[in-house]
Amino acid sequence: MIRAGIIGGAGYTGGELIRILLNHLEVKISFIQSNSNAGNRISGIHTDLEGETDFIFSSDIKDDIDVLFFVRDMVKAQN
């Protein structure tokens, strides 16, 4: 099982990535990070994932992962 983390999961690309990874048989999402939405339910932002996940956005970044997806927008990533 591949343990994945996502930084910047609140945007459109993050939502699509979450959907893909939730349906991947060999991937377990360890965390979904978002500074602006920390503490909020993923499905509160990505309403199409209602009933698919009970994940909560985190402000923390864990290091017990195999792969990290960085999906923040370019402007924020450069700052």
N, C-alpha and C positions, 0 to 999 in steps of 0.2 A: 504494500500500500504506500503510495506517495503522499507525503504530508505537505500541503501547500499553504502558503500565506499570501494574502492580497493586501497591498498598500494602495489606498485610493479607491475603495470599493463602492463609493456612493455615486459615481458618475455613470453615464450610459455604458461605457466600455466595461467598467467594473461589474455592472449588472449582468451584462452578457457573459462575462467570464464566470461569474458566480453560477449562472444557470448551466453553463457547459460543465463546470467542475462538479456541481451537485449531481449531474447525471452520468458522470464518468465513474465506472466501476472500480478503477484502480487509484482514485484520488480521494483523500480525506482533507477537507478544509480545516486548518488549525486556527486561523484567525482572519478577520476582515477588518482592516484598519481604516478609520476615517476620523480625522481630528474634529471636523465640523459636526459629525453625527454620532460621536462616541456615546454609548449608552442607549441609542435608539435601535429599534428592531430593523433588521434588513428589509423585511417586507413593508415597513412603514415608508421606506424610500422607493424600493423596487416592488411596487404593489402587485406586479405580475408573479412574484414569488410567494405570495400569501399562500400558506398551507404547504409550501415546499421546504421551508426551513424556519427554524426558531433562533437562528444566529442573531447576535447583537453586535453592532459596530463597536470596535475597541479603539482606544487611543494608544494602546500598547502594541509593540512589535515583539513577537516571540521568536526565539532562535531555535526551537526544536522542530525545524521544517527541513524538507528536502529541496524545495523549490520556492522561490519568491517571485510573485508577479507584481510589478510596479506599474500601475495604471493611472497615475495622476496626470493632469494636463500639463503641457509643456511649460506654461508660465509659472505655475506653482512649483514644478520640478526644478526649475532653474533658480528659484529663490531660496 
